[in-house]
């Protein structure tokens, strides 16, 4: 796992699996862990990273309800889990689904975990809305389309925008069950003015982006979605895995 400091109040950890990102933010004596790495050894070192960097933990935030973003609860079992109201409805409406998906991943990749995933207390946050972090506010923006739920987190005080599974330099837009092309395009429209203001954009999968690169990916993603079913894949995202995602997208149009 790679850990990078973007700002004195922002750390980003990137998992060895799927380049899944985990963002840690603070202001004063309050802090949040947003999303999570995937592998057990990566999760086990998170508390030590926070302690060594003097980052307090007030709670966990997740951008959406896919299992690979929920694993912070395995090492911060007592922390409240904050998410968009749409994500809370998704998680409570299909209890046990993240655990089953995690178990399937672990069995497929021979991963052994000591701690099971227990979601515990879920705090539904109004989105769009605002959330206090010390003396600053986080802005929460809706991000449906990839799934039926989700939120982006904009921290103006640091120029940080955490977008979940959008604007990835390594994945094409993925229309998961419950997602839709029209909702995805609407999310890209909402994200565009935020991306223009941001210093750092953290996608759910892949490297941290600057504004110019994120805007270029946004344009590519919009062109891909608008061009379906005959769209060409973006030039830098034409791997076997992305071609498989494209075929799955076609079945969900």
C-alpha positions in Angstrom: 0.0 0.0 0.0 1.3 3.5 -0.9 0.6 6.4 1.4 0.9 10.0 0.1 0.5 13.3 2.0 -1.3 15.8 -0.2 -1.6 18.4 2.5 -0.8 18.6 6.2 -4.4 17.7 6.8 -4.8 15.1 4.0 -3.4 11.6 3.5 -4.2 9.2 0.6 -3.5 5.4 0.9 -3.7 3.3 -2.3 -4.4 -0.4 -2.1 -2.4 -3.0 -4.0 -5.8 -4.4 -5.3 -7.7 -2.4 -7.9 -5.7 0.8 -6.7 -8.6 1.4 -4.3 -8.1 4.6 -2.4 -8.6 5.5 1.2 -8.4 9.2 2.1 -7.7 10.5 5.7 -8.6 14.1 6.5 -8.4 16.2 9.7 -9.1 19.7 11.0 -8.0 20.4 14.6 -8.8 17.5 16.8 -11.4 15.9 14.4 -10.8 13.6 11.5 -12.4 11.1 9.1 -11.3 8.1 7.2 -13.0 8.0 3.8 -13.4 4.6 2.1 -10.8 1.9 2.7 -8.0 -0.2 1.3 -8.8 -3.8 0.6 -6.2 -6.3 1.8 -5.9 -7.4 5.5 -2.4 -6.2 6.0 -3.2 -2.8 4.6 -6.2 -2.4 6.9 -4.1 -3.5 9.9 -1.6 -0.7 9.5 -4.2 2.1 9.1 -4.5 2.7 12.9 -0.7 3.0 13.1 -0.6 5.4 10.2 -3.1 7.7 11.9 -1.3 7.5 15.2 2.2 8.2 13.7 0.8 11.1 11.6 -1.2 12.5 14.6 -4.5 12.2 12.7 -7.5 11.9 15.1 -10.4 9.7 14.2 -14.0 11.0 14.7 -15.6 8.5 12.3 -15.7 6.8 9.0 -17.2 8.1 5.7 -17.9 6.1 2.6 -18.5 7.4 -0.9 -20.9 4.6 -1.7 -22.0 1.1 -0.7 -19.7 -1.2 -2.7 -17.9 -3.6 -0.3 -14.4 -2.6 -1.2 -15.0 0.9 0.3 -16.6 -0.3 3.5 -13.7 -2.2 5.1 -12.6 0.5 7.6 -15.1 -1.0 10.0 -12.9 -4.1 10.3 -10.2 -2.1 12.1 -12.2 0.8 13.5 -15.0 -1.3 14.9 -16.3 1.4 17.3 -16.4 4.2 14.8 -19.7 5.4 13.3 -20.1 4.9 9.6 -21.4 8.0 7.8 -22.8 7.8 4.3 -25.4 9.3 2.0 -29.0 8.6 2.7 -29.1 6.7 -0.6 -26.2 4.5 0.6 -27.8 3.9 4.0 -31.0 2.8 2.2 -29.0 0.5 -0.1 -27.1 -1.2 2.8 -30.2 -1.6 5.0 -32.3 -2.8 2.0 -29.9 -5.6 1.2 -28.5 -6.8 4.6 -25.5 -9.1 4.3 -24.8 -8.2 0.6 -21.4 -6.5 1.3 -20.3 -9.5 3.5 -21.3 -12.0 0.8 -19.4 -10.0 -1.9 -16.3 -9.8 0.4 -16.5 -13.5 1.0 -16.6 -14.2 -2.7 -13.6 -12.0 -3.3 -11.6 -13.6 -0.5 -12.4 -17.1 -1.7 -11.4 -16.3 -5.3 -8.1 -14.6 -4.3 -7.2 -16.9 -1.3 -7.4 -14.1 1.2 -7.7 -14.9 4.9 -9.2 -12.3 7.3 -9.2 -12.4 11.1 -11.9 -9.8 11.4 -15.4 -10.2 9.7 -17.1 -7.2 8.2 -19.7 -5.8 10.6 -21.2 -2.5 9.5 -22.6 -1.6 12.9 -24.0 1.9 13.4 -24.8 3.6 10.1 -25.4 7.4 10.1 -27.4 8.5 7.1 -26.3 12.0 5.9 -28.5 14.4 3.9 -27.0 14.8 0.4 -26.6 17.4 -0.9 -25.6 18.8 2.4 -22.7 19.8 4.7 -20.8 18.1 7.5 -18.7 19.8 10.1 -15.1 18.8 10.5 -13.5 20.9 13.3 -13.7 24.5 12.2 -14.3 23.8 8.5 -17.2 22.3 6.5 -17.3 19.5 4.1 -19.7 19.7 1.2 -21.5 16.5 0.2 -22.7 16.1 -3.4 -24.8 13.3 -4.8 -23.1 10.8 -7.2 -25.6 8.3 -8.6 -25.0 6.5 -11.8 -22.2 4.0 -11.1 -24.6 2.6 -8.5 -27.9 3.8 -7.2 -26.2 5.6 -4.3 -23.3 7.7 -3.3 -21.7 11.1 -2.5 -18.6 13.1 -3.4 -16.9 14.9 -0.6 -15.5 18.4 -1.3 -13.2 20.0 1.3 -12.7 23.6 0.1 -10.2 24.4 2.9 -7.6 22.0 1.4 -8.8 21.9 -2.3 -9.6 18.2 -1.9 -12.4 16.5 -3.8 -13.1 12.8 -3.2 -15.3 11.4 -5.9 -15.7 7.7 -5.3 -15.9 5.5 -8.4 -15.8 8.3 -10.9 -13.1 10.0 -12.9 -10.8 7.0 -12.6 -7.6 6.9 -14.7 -7.6 3.1 -14.7 -11.3 2.2 -15.1 -13.9 3.2 -17.6 -17.3 4.3 -16.3 -18.9 1.2 -14.8 -22.7 0.8 -14.8 -23.2 -1.5 -11.9 -26.6 -3.1 -11.0 -28.8 -0.1 -9.9 -26.7 2.4 -11.9 -27.7 4.1 -15.1 -26.2 6.0 -18.0 -28.4 9.1 -17.5 -27.7 9.3 -13.8 -24.0 8.9 -14.4 -24.0 11.7 -17.0 -25.9 13.9 -14.5 -23.2 13.2 -11.8 -20.4 14.2 -14.3 -22.3 17.5 -14.8 -22.4 18.1 -11.1 -18.8 17.2 -10.6 -17.4 19.3 -13.4 -17.5 22.7 -11.6 -16.0 21.1 -8.4 -13.2 19.6 -10.4 -12.4 23.0 -11.9 -11.9 24.4 -8.4 -10.1 21.5 -6.9 -6.4 21.1 -6.4 -6.5 17.3 -5.9 -9.2 14.9 -7.1 -9.1 11.4 -5.5 -10.9 8.8 -7.5 -12.1 5.5 -6.0 -9.5 3.6 -8.1 -6.2 5.0 -9.4 -3.8 7.8 -8.8 -4.6 11.2 -7.4 -5.4 13.7 -10.2 -4.9 17.4 -10.7 -7.7 19.5 -12.1 -6.6 19.4 -15.7 -6.2 15.7 -15.9 -9.4 15.0 -14.1 -11.3 17.3 -16.5 -9.7 15.4 -19.4 -10.9 12.1 -17.9 -14.4 13.6 -17.3 -14.6 14.6 -21.0 -13.5 11.1 -22.1 -16.0 9.5 -19.7 -18.8 11.7 -21.0 -18.0 10.9 -24.6 -17.9 7.2 -23.9 -21.3 7.2 -22.1 -22.9 9.3 -24.8 -21.5 7.1 -27.5 -22.9 3.8 -26.1 -23.5 1.2 -27.4 -21.0 2.0 -30.2 -18.5 4.0 -28.1 -14.8 3.4 -28.3 -13.0 2.9 -25.1 -10.7 5.7 -24.0 -7.2 5.1 -25.3 -5.5 4.7 -22.0 -8.2 2.4 -20.7 -8.4 -0.5 -23.2 -7.2 -3.4 -21.1 -8.8 -6.8 -21.0 -10.5 -5.9 -17.8 -11.9 -2.7 -19.2 -13.2 -4.5 -22.3 -15.0 -6.9 -19.9 -16.6 -3.9 -18.1 -17.6 -2.5 -21.4 -19.4 -5.7 -22.3 -21.2 -5.6 -19.0 -22.2 -2.0 -19.5 -23.9 -3.0 -22.8 -26.0 -5.6 -21.0 -27.3 -2.9 -18.6 -28.2 -0.2 -21.1 
